[in-house]
Amino acid sequence: MRVLVLGAGFGGLELTTMLSEQFGDDVEITLIDKQDSFVFGFSKLDVMFGRTDADHVRHEYAEIVKPGVRFVQAEVTSIDAGAKHVDTTAGSFDADFLVIALGADYDLSATPGLAEGGYEFYTNDAAFRQRDTIAGFGGGRVIVGVVSAPFKCPPAPSEAALLIHDALSARGLRDRSSISLLMPFGRPIPPSPEASEALLSKFAEHEIEWLPNTAVASVDPEKGTLTTSNAEEMEFDLFLCIPHHVAPAVLIDSGLTEDGWVPVDPLTLETKHPGVYAVGDVAAVGTPRAGVFAEGQAKIAAQQIAAQIESGASDATYSGRGACYIEFGENEVGRVDIEFFGDKKLGVLSGPSDAFAGDKAEFGASRVKRWFGRDWTNT
């Protein structure tokens, strides 16, 4: 049996690990990604705000040594889902089971002026460059803004605003600076009123201006201004932006998307093509686009595939359950536990506290140990 996995993020790494554990060399698993290494989303903020360096947070795919698993660094150029055939810059691949875990891409051109300014911090390289930008910032008006929804890691804009407050305070620059946060939501974490209220309280405590239901519509790099979705012009000295998210072009060109994303059975993660699954940011599941949800989806897809390899059926279904960590600044972290399906529970907040900062560190370390087979700390 051949399992082909496109994308080596949370979803691809967890799925290949599970199948390797169950089948070893009896199943041929090929994991393809255009990058040579994996970076946790939270590690981008750690680098941006000087907690660690870029080399420390890169986890090389070459380190993956698991029975039955082969990693191929390549870009996917076309997909025939019905035939389970994939073309890449490293050649063509055929599979008995195909898993699409390519994540979401960013379309900077969707926001006039955004690409020219270099303001985004969601790609690895841009986030790492922002470290020098933030370190050299002498104070002034800071804006953290979101272009559109949905976007990866919903807490990230709030975290960035609180962490820039900490950074400016530590350097004695907070009194001469202002911070504004623009988001196209009515509250910072829509599924969790409790976490949202805790964040709003922090914003008020630190005099961070909260502008709900407001997105960034365009940017003028020469003037140092942006225009909001409410047609308001705002000046800035430092702008950190979450760009427009889209499905990778190869999925659109291959006819796999509807309304911008790949439709799946929300309980099994299978697409309309038998034996073809989609997990993570690119899948239209109804949960936030965050690594922990991609991991949870991958677990179910892996169980579904494993059962079919053994000529059986699996009753495993996806619950939409996950736990996201939120940086509240001042070395405190909170955790939101939520289950989107079933009883439709709202997100429950634990913390924030320094104890959950330790939990978050262990979360990262445990994944690196499981996926890459080595010890790691995120600082």
C-alpha angles and dihedrals in degrees: 000000000000123000117189117196120192111203131026103220126113092303099046094043095049095045095050091046092053094048092046091052091051102040108017112186092349090085124050108225120186118190116195128191133156091222125074095219145029125238125189113234092236090053089067089064091045090057094041093055097043100254093125141346133264097250091057095056097048114099110198116226088214086073091067107108110166132145111267095005125118122180119211121188105214143120117251109236103177140002130203099191095182091057094034088232123145131188120205140169086262096052139276129311134195125197145184089216125026125197120192111205101149096135125212127309129212126245106201090171089067088075114056112237096008098107093049094057101050092223103141122102103187100090114073097240094047093047091050091050091052088066090074092041092054094042090053096043111119099197135274137115114347123193125188107192141177121214100200146333142289101049136158121270102009094207093057098090091051091045092051092052093050094044093050087053089055092046094051092044092052090054095045092248102111096091091059094044139073127203126206128183121203121192133165090229133086091233134020097251107026098194092050120054088176095056090042092054091049091052093046089052090053091048090053092046091053096038093244110161111234116205109184125194088022127121135183110258102176143348132219105201094185094055094036092234139121131202119223130217085257090060093250118142116221128188120221140184093191124024124186113187139193104211132217112285124221138169114263111275092239090064093049091047090048092055094243098124133081120186088358101307141066112271116223140169098269092217100048102019091228117144125221086275111081112242093016118110134182123202137173132018096348096054120092096226105134099246129105118279099251135126096250091057092047088052092051092049091049091055091058094044089050091052091048092051093044092053092051092048087056090048092249140101132251127220091198111127134180117257099189088238121154146140122225125194119221126200109224094180128244089074093295124129131188130200127217117202115197142165114199099189130045108032093008092233119191118239113277117212123218117189139317095221141126088255090068089050085064091048090053091051090051090049090060095041093051092053093049090050092049099043103031103023099234141100119259142170121200096228 
